[in-house]
Structure formats: C-alpha cells, structure tokens
C-alpha cells in the first residue's frame, strides 16, 4: 500500500511487526484489564466499541475478558497485527487500513485510541479527532503520553515518529460539546499494574 505520511508506512512495515511481537504477554494484558475496569466503572455496560490502531488487540481482549457481550471492532494498519487479531477471533469487524483512511459508516458506543495519536503525523491529528468523534455515539477514550505543549521525542533511535501533546485538550477545543467525564494516569512504576506512563481521558458526547 501507499500512504500519505511516513509515519503510516513506518508502522505498516517491519518496525510495526517487531512492535507487535514485542508487546504480547499475559502481564501486559492483565495490566490493561486493570485500566479498563476503571474505565468501565465510569461508562457502565457498553454494547459496542471501536479501537483505532488496535495492534494485536490487547486492549480489545481486555474488554472482552471483562464483558464478553461487547461487539468489538478494530482498525489496524499492520498486516502481522491484523493476522493476530484474526487468530484471536474476538472482533466482529476488522478494518485493515490506516486509521486516517477509515470511513465512518456507523456509530459505536465507545470509540477509543491508546498509544497511537503519539505516532500520527501532527498535521493529520484534526482528521483523527474527527474520526474519533464521528464514530462515537456516546464516549471517546484517549490514552496517550501527555505534554502540555507539543514536543517530538526520539523513539528507539527514530526521529519524527513520537509526538507528545495535549491530545484530549485539543479534541475538546475542536468539539466544545464534549465533556471530560474522567481522567487518570498509569505509572510505569506502579507495583501492581504498570503501563508506560499513560494519561487517559474519557470524554462524553452530549
């Protein structure tokens, strides 16, 4: 496939394959379940969820382990990760494409993106915010590395592949009708359920 940005090509290729293989273990799944149990405690029961940039589906698997009745959909650019999603078999829909190319055809009760906005070309973020907003009927979950002002960080020796900023703040500025329902931080040094210093924001549509 041909992509508009270098970041899309980067994650669709061998680097994305290696990431998928590196981030696949039971401890990580357990820690993600702890995060999602908090989020579901705020949202209540969800009927349908779509994740943009789902990779091999650990976030979706966490949700399925907490409530097997959810209809889970995934948008994933990397072919290896998409194949792992298919092997798992827990998704009702898998869209093998860039999240930036996704066409919103229906609403999902929750649209979510975790650790993906940091890897998207900053010029394309307004488009991604739009897809998150338009695909959701009620909730939007953003969980990313936070910084009050935009900054680029070298990522495993690569420039232009990791950007921190206030993603949730930008999305609420773009869509003032969104309200901040809850937020939190997961520390990499948490003694029970560590993750990679993720700040999460749960936004609610009117």
Buried (B, 14 or more C-beta within 10 A) or exposed (E): EEBEBEBBBBBBBEBBBEBBEEBBEEEBBEBBBBBBBBBBEEBEEBEBBBBBBBBBBBBBBBBBBBEEEBBBBBBBBBBBBBBBBBEBEBBEBBBBBBBBBBEBEEBBBBBBBBBBBBBBBBEBBEBBBBBBBEBBEBBBBBBBBBBEEEEBEEBEEEEBBBBBBBBBBBBBEEBEEBEEBBBBEBEEEEEEBBBEEBBBBBBBBE
